[in-house]
Structure formats: C-alpha cells, structure tokens
Amino acid sequence: MTPSLDSYRPTWAEIDLDALAHNLAAVRRRVGTRPVLAVVKADAYGHGAVGVARALVSEGVERLGVAIPEEGVELRRAGIGAPILVLGGFAPAQAELLLRHDLVPALYRPDQVEALSRAAEKRGGAADAHLKVDTGMGRLGVPASDVPAFAAILESASGHVRVTGAFSHLAVADDPTDPFTHRQIDLFQEAIAVLRARGLAADEIHLANSAAIMDHPPAWLTLVRPGIALYGYPPSPKVTPLAVRPVLSLKTRIIYMKEILPGASLGYGRTFVAQRPVRVASLPLGYDDGLPRLASNRGYILVRGRRAPIVGRVSMDLTTVDVSDVPGAVLGDEATVIGASGAESLGADRVASWAETISWDILCGIGSRVPRVYVRGADRDIVSRFDLI
C-alpha cells in the first residue's frame, strides 16, 4: 500500500532519491575513481540525514561526513555502518562516545588528543582520527604554521591514536579566479609533508568541497568531500556548471480562501494593504517550515503553474498569497514553495535571494515538523517526527 500523508498537516518535503543518485554520479564523473566522502551534516542539509545517508551508501558512497558526534550516533542507531568522519571535532568528554559508535573525529586541540588517547587505552585499543589543518578559513583547525609542534603531540599519542587522515577547508573555492585557493592548497600540502616526515600515515587526504570539485583539480587529493552539489545546487554562479538537479521539493496546500476589498490588511504589522479586490489563499506553512520571513511581500509561491505573490508577513505557521491571477485556484490546491509546478520552477537559490541569504540556509531551515517523503521511482516512504499511524 502506498504511504499516505492524509494524517498530517498538508505541508511536506519530497526528497527525490533518483536525483540524489544522479548528482552523486555527476560528481564521480568529474573526479574519476577517487572515493567520495558525502557530507550529510545538518540533517543532510535539511533533506533528512538517515534517509539520505542510506540512499548514498546504497549507491556506493565510501564515507560520510557529519559536523558533531551526535549526528554520527543518529546514523549508527539507524543501522548505517559506513565510515563516518566528525568534521567539527568533539568535546573531550565525548571521546568514549566516539569510540562506542565507531566514529572518526577531527583533531585540532591537544586536550582532544589526550582525551581520545585515554579513552582508547581504557578500551585496550587505538582510535582513528583526522587532523584538521587551518590553511586560511580561520574557524577551526591547527594553524598550518603550528603543524610541526602539533605533530609531536600526535606522535607522543601514537600508541592509542592513529592519524589516518588530514583535511582543511577552502574559503573561496567558489570563485575560481581567487588565488587564495592555490595558497591554501600549497599550505595544506606542506602540512601533509610534515606529518609524513614524522611517520604519521595520514592516507585519507581531503580538501575538495563542491566548489573545488568543479574548478580545482589540484585539491582533489585522495578523496573528495561534496556537500551542496549532492543536493543539486551550485556553490556560486561563478563555478563551472556540474550537471546536478535539486533533490528537494517543498510543497503545501491551500487551506482557506477569501476575497478582500481595498483597504483590508493582512498579517502582523499590516504590511500589506489591498489597493484593489484581492483573492487570498492561506497556506499552512511559515518560517518554521522553511519559508523565510524576509520573503514577505517580495517572494511568490507557485499554484497551478502560476506565480502567486506572498502578501503580508510570513508568520511562523501560516503564509498568505494572492491568487487573483491564478485561474481556477481552489481549496486544496497544491502550492509549491521549492520545486516545479507546470512550466514554472522555483529553486532554493531563488528563495534565498529574497531573504538575502544562500541556498544552504533555506534548505537547512526546513523545520523538523515537516514530513520528508522519500521518492525513488514509484516508491514513497514517509518519515515524520510525529508517529500518527
């Protein structure tokens, strides 16, 4: 029996697993035989980490990347056995948790090395880890100039900590003309040379995010680390296009309709006042569901293949749109926030432009109360935090 959304509020996100597989294949065509570490942090960029990770592993992805240990634990508890790298590192108190769930952490602080070594020794073994090097992003990582001193710390813990990889993060790879990326690549290679000179066999060397996969082959190294490209969006308009397509569609339905007269207002702050008679449709979706408040009075939703302007402020749970120019719009009609409707399409990048932000922000902002519907061919699987069956 095909799963039904009838028990849920009529707002949902569709995750096209065939598109996800297509995007992974596009990455592989670009980088050849190099292994892929697929980034599924932040709930797989709002797509649902467990569902996406399962699909990617079934397509042969060699490794997964998360931001925090808790995200890795979630995948392990869902039965996902692929190697998982915790890109953001860990609090020292989480060392035993990492080992218990076979998670590989990033290291960039001496107390992390000490905690991981102590936890591994207590278990009578050794823990794998990747060194995070800061080559210019400036957020986390051992500064490239400090790698020799940090390598000595790693060497002293080598009985219980195995440095199996190293990585860094490119700051401006989405601008192929910026020479800073080449400087970062050179600094990272120097850091790797230091590790190898000390006998630290960091074999998994990775630097290439989605933008670098598209435009910086010298950054591909021994594996690549795609994120946004897997979900179907370019990192910027400047990169060389990769043949990917959006994986997620965000949809809802009209739950109320009315006509308002000139002078009538809508929403908080009365930011929309009708200048003419307006046919208004109310949608059960708001900024908790992925439509940013900054889209108020400047964006639109697709209804019956037509653009229905957002009128009034987007609120937490509800949005009102003008369907005066949508012939035949009726109660229950599907409304597309992200995705295709007729000949029209609306991407997360366009929604992001209304909110003066980026597509990552829009995708990650789709709240947990929105059911994810995973679609592969004719198969559909509904995942919701609410157990209504």
Buried (B, 14 or more C-beta within 10 A) or exposed (E): EEBEBEEBBBBBBBBBBEBBBBBBEBBBEBBEEBBBBBBBBBBBBBBBBBBBBBBBBEBEBBBBBBBBBEBBBBBBEEEBEBBBBBBBBBEBEBBBBBBEBEBBBBBBBBEBBBBBBBBBBEEEEBBBBBBBBBBBBEEBBBBBEBBBEBBEBBBEBBEBBBBBBBBBBBBBBBBBEBEBBEEBBEBBBBBBEBBBEBEBEBEBBBBBBBBBBBBBEEBBBEBBBBBBBBBBBBBBEBBEEBEBBBBBBBBBBBBEBEEBEEEBEBBEEEEBEBEEEBBBBBBBBBBBBBBBBBBBBEBBBBBBEBBBBBBBBBBEBBBBBBBBEBEEBEEEBBBBBBBBBEEBBBBBBBBBBBBEBBBBBBBBBBBBBBBBBBBBEEEBBBBBEEEEE
